Amino acid sequence: MQTRTPDQILAEIATARHQLERGSDALYEAELAAERAEDAAQLAFDKVLMTADGSIPEKQAQARSASVTERDEGFVARATYNRVRAKIRALEAALMSLQAELKWAREAGA
């Protein structure tokens, strides 16, 4: 592994910070999309449930079957939100690591 200079580490820190700034907007958009998709899935389920015929279990089965697309979209949107959150956590950890490496490089006189 090649030793990096403090300037190289500072450049990586700047890149990580820029990505984190964009990440907060992406997190907001992903969370909003997930909430909307889950609400749409619940609405689709409820609409079919209210108009379905049969016993309660039959109505629920019809509603689940009819709302499968919307529920899948909700699952995908929630997975996207979770992925954005995980990426932000990874960036935060990388930033802390880079800051520690920068401190070590400066103390070592690199």
ZAZA-671043 format. One line per 10 residues: number of its first residue (from 1); their letters; for each residue x, y, z of C-alpha. Coordinates in pm, whole numbers, plus 32768, in hexadecimal, padded with zeros to 4 digits. Layout:
BEGIN
NUM) A) X:Y:Z  ...
//
This chain:
BEGIN
1) MQTRTPDQIL) 8000:8000:8000  8086:8152:7F9B  8098:8266:809F  7FC2:838D:8040  8021:84F5:8078  7F4C:85DB:814E  7EE0:8691:8010  7E61:854D:7F77  7DA4:84FC:80B6  7D10:865A:80C1
11) AEIATARHQL) 7C98:862D:7F5A  7BEC:84E7:7FBB  7B50:8591:80EB  7AC7:86A4:800B  7A35:85A1:7F1E  7994:84E1:803E  7900:8621:80CD  7871:8680:7F7A  77D2:8528:7F59  7742:8543:80B7
21) ERGSDALYEA) 76A7:8694:8063  75FD:85F8:7F35  759E:84CB:8009  74BA:8591:80EE  73EA:8601:7FC3  73E7:84A0:7F38  737C:8419:808A  725A:850F:809C  71E6:84B8:7F3C  7205:8342:7F7C
31) ELAAERAEDA) 7147:8355:80C4  7033:8423:8025  7019:832E:7F02  700B:8207:7FF2  6EF8:82A3:80C5  6E2C:82FC:7F92  6E55:81A2:7EFA  6DF2:80F8:803E  6CC1:81D9:805D  6C60:818B:7EF5
41) AQLAFDKVLM) 6C7F:8018:7F3B  6BA5:8033:8071  6AA4:80FF:7FB2  6A97:7FFF:7E98  6A6E:7EE8:7F98  695C:7FA4:8054  6897:7FFA:7F18  6884:7E8E:7EAE  683E:7E1B:8011  6711:7F03:802A
51) TADGSIPEKQ) 6675:7E89:7EE5  66D3:7D18:7EF2  65D2:7C07:7F2C  65F0:7ADD:8011  666C:7A99:816E  6771:7B74:8215  6894:7A8B:81B8  6815:7A7D:8051  67FB:7BF8:8040  6959:7C1C:80CC
61) AQARSASVTE) 69E2:7B22:7FD0  6939:7BDB:7EB3  69C3:7D27:7F2F  6B26:7C9A:7F53  6B12:7C07:7DF8  6A8D:7D46:7D5B  6B8D:7E27:7E06  6CC4:7D56:7DC0  6D58:7E53:7CCC  6D2C:7F77:7DB9
71) RDEGFVARAT) 6DB5:7EB0:7EDF  6EE4:7E4B:7E0F  6F21:7FB8:7DB6  6F11:8009:7F28  700F:7EFA:7F7A  70FC:7F78:7E6C  70D9:80E0:7EE1  711E:807B:804B  724E:7FB0:7FDB  72CF:80DD:7F1D
81) YNRVRAKIRA) 72A5:81B6:8053  735F:80B6:8128  7477:80A5:8026  74A1:8220:802A  74AF:8219:81A7  75B6:8107:819E  7687:81C7:80A1  7679:82FD:817E  76EA:8234:82AC  7809:81A1:81E0
91) LEAALMSLQA) 7870:82FC:816B  7869:837D:82D0  7945:825D:8341  7A34:8299:821F  7A45:8409:8275  7AA0:83BC:83DE  7BAA:82C9:8367  7C3A:83CA:8278  7C45:84D0:8389  7D01:83DE:846C
101) ELKWAREAGA) 7DEE:838B:834F  7E29:84FE:8310  7E7A:8536:847D  7F6E:8412:847A  8010:848D:8336  8042:85E8:83C4  80D2:8560:8509  81BA:847A:8447  822E:85A2:8378  81C1:8515:8229
//
